[in-house]
Amino acid sequence: MPHSKKIAASWLLASLAAIPLQTLAEDLPAGMVKRTKGTAHVERDGRKTAAQPGDKLFSKDRIITAADGSVGITLRDDTMLSVGPNSTMSLDKFAFDSTTHQGTLQATVKRGTLGVISGKLSKQSPNAVQFNTPSAILGVRGTEFVIDAGEGGE
């Protein structure tokens, strides 16, 4: 390999090594849809698609259910979310390091209900998990709970 190509290859490897692991973790799917019932959609980048088991979910995705709809979600840290009927929930931010179990989970429930069984993030970094509603901000300390945001807006 000529000297200039070796330098270019070395520079490329050094550049890739400089990318923060947190950035790579945020690019991974946050989790996946495990089950759906009735009418439910995932909204990403302004596009709505019907939610289907096996769909990958990413930070910034919104899950929207109709009166007959519900969605079960498992995140990479083993957090389980159950989005109830007539609900709008957005996964605002999710990052998880599977080695250290550190990261962040921020979600917003605009309307409807959300059942939560917290996973590894809330056990390792309880201050890194937060759920927002139109009237409250909930911190999580490793537990199970249900959020009822009422009939708020979309």
C-alpha positions as CSV (number, residue, x, y, z in Angstrom):
1,M,0.0,0.0,0.0
2,P,1.5,3.4,-1.0
3,H,2.4,5.7,1.9
4,S,-0.4,8.3,1.0
5,K,-3.1,5.5,1.2
6,K,-1.7,4.4,4.6
7,I,-2.0,7.9,5.9
8,A,-5.5,8.3,4.5
9,A,-6.5,4.9,6.1
10,S,-5.0,5.9,9.4
11,W,-6.8,9.3,9.4
12,L,-10.1,7.6,8.6
13,L,-9.7,5.1,11.5
14,A,-8.7,7.9,13.9
15,S,-11.7,9.9,12.8
16,L,-14.1,7.0,13.4
17,A,-12.6,6.4,16.8
18,A,-13.2,10.1,17.7
19,I,-17.0,9.7,17.2
20,P,-18.6,9.7,20.6
21,L,-20.2,6.4,21.6
22,Q,-23.2,8.4,22.8
23,T,-23.8,9.6,19.3
24,L,-23.7,6.1,18.0
25,A,-26.1,4.9,20.7
26,E,-28.6,7.5,19.8
27,D,-28.6,6.4,16.2
28,L,-29.6,2.8,17.2
29,P,-33.3,2.0,17.5
30,A,-34.7,2.8,20.9
31,G,-36.8,-0.3,20.9
32,M,-39.5,-2.1,19.0
33,V,-43.2,-2.6,18.8
34,K,-44.1,-5.9,20.4
35,R,-47.8,-5.9,19.9
36,T,-50.6,-3.8,18.5
37,K,-54.4,-3.9,18.7
38,G,-56.9,-1.9,16.7
39,T,-55.8,1.4,15.0
40,A,-52.3,2.6,16.0
41,H,-49.7,4.6,14.1
42,V,-46.1,5.5,14.4
43,E,-45.3,9.1,13.2
44,R,-41.7,9.7,12.2
45,D,-40.4,12.8,10.3
46,G,-44.0,13.9,9.6
47,R,-45.0,10.5,8.1
48,K,-47.6,8.2,9.7
49,T,-47.4,4.5,9.2
50,A,-49.6,1.8,10.8
51,A,-47.8,0.3,13.8
52,Q,-46.9,-3.4,13.4
53,P,-45.2,-5.9,15.6
54,G,-41.5,-5.8,14.8
55,D,-41.4,-2.1,13.9
56,K,-38.3,-0.4,15.1
57,L,-38.8,2.8,17.1
58,F,-36.4,5.7,17.3
59,S,-35.9,8.8,19.4
60,K,-38.4,11.5,18.2
61,D,-41.0,8.9,17.1
62,R,-44.7,9.5,18.2
63,I,-47.1,6.7,18.8
64,I,-50.8,7.5,18.2
65,T,-53.7,5.2,19.1
66,A,-57.4,5.5,18.2
67,A,-60.3,4.6,20.5
68,D,-59.8,0.9,19.6
69,G,-56.0,1.0,19.6
70,S,-53.1,0.0,21.9
71,V,-49.4,-0.6,21.4
72,G,-46.9,-2.6,23.5
73,I,-43.3,-1.5,23.2
74,T,-40.0,-2.9,24.6
75,L,-37.1,-0.5,24.7
76,R,-33.4,-1.6,24.5
77,D,-32.9,-1.3,28.2
78,D,-35.9,-3.7,28.8
79,T,-38.3,-0.9,29.7
80,M,-41.8,-1.9,28.7
81,L,-44.4,0.7,27.6
82,S,-48.1,0.1,27.0
83,V,-49.8,2.9,25.1
84,G,-53.5,2.8,25.8
85,P,-56.5,3.8,23.6
86,N,-56.9,7.4,22.5
87,S,-53.3,8.2,23.4
88,T,-50.4,10.2,22.0
89,M,-47.0,9.4,23.3
90,S,-43.7,10.7,21.9
91,L,-40.3,9.1,22.6
92,D,-38.4,12.4,22.9
93,K,-34.9,11.1,23.6
94,F,-33.5,7.6,24.2
95,A,-29.9,6.5,24.5
96,F,-28.6,3.4,26.3
97,D,-25.2,1.9,26.8
98,S,-25.7,-1.8,27.1
99,T,-22.3,-2.2,28.9
100,T,-22.7,0.4,31.6
101,H,-26.5,0.6,31.6
102,Q,-26.3,4.4,31.5
103,G,-28.1,6.7,29.1
104,T,-31.3,8.7,29.1
105,L,-35.0,8.2,28.5
106,Q,-37.4,11.1,28.0
107,A,-40.9,10.7,26.8
108,T,-44.1,12.8,26.7
109,V,-47.7,11.6,27.1
110,K,-49.8,14.3,25.4
111,R,-53.1,12.5,26.0
112,G,-54.4,9.1,27.1
113,T,-52.6,6.5,29.1
114,L,-49.2,4.9,29.3
115,G,-48.3,2.0,31.5
116,V,-44.6,1.6,32.3
117,I,-42.5,-1.1,33.7
118,S,-39.0,0.5,34.1
119,G,-35.9,-1.2,32.9
120,K,-32.2,-1.0,33.4
121,L,-31.8,2.7,32.8
122,S,-34.0,3.7,35.8
123,K,-32.2,1.2,38.0
124,Q,-28.7,2.4,37.1
125,S,-29.4,6.1,36.5
126,P,-32.8,7.0,38.0
127,N,-32.3,10.8,37.3
128,A,-31.9,10.0,33.6
129,V,-35.5,8.8,33.2
130,Q,-38.3,11.3,32.8
131,F,-41.9,11.3,31.6
132,N,-43.8,14.5,30.8
133,T,-47.5,15.2,30.7
134,P,-49.4,18.4,30.0
135,S,-49.5,19.0,33.8
136,A,-46.6,17.1,35.4
137,I,-43.0,15.8,35.1
138,L,-42.4,12.4,36.5
139,G,-39.0,11.1,37.6
140,V,-38.6,7.3,37.8
141,R,-37.0,5.3,40.5
142,G,-37.3,1.8,39.1
143,T,-40.9,0.7,39.4
144,E,-44.2,0.1,37.6
145,F,-46.7,2.9,37.1
146,V,-49.5,4.2,34.9
147,I,-49.7,7.8,33.6
148,D,-53.2,9.2,32.7
149,A,-52.8,12.4,30.8
150,G,-56.5,12.8,30.2
151,E,-57.9,14.2,27.0
152,G,-55.1,16.7,26.3
153,G,-54.2,17.8,22.8
154,E,-52.2,16.0,20.1
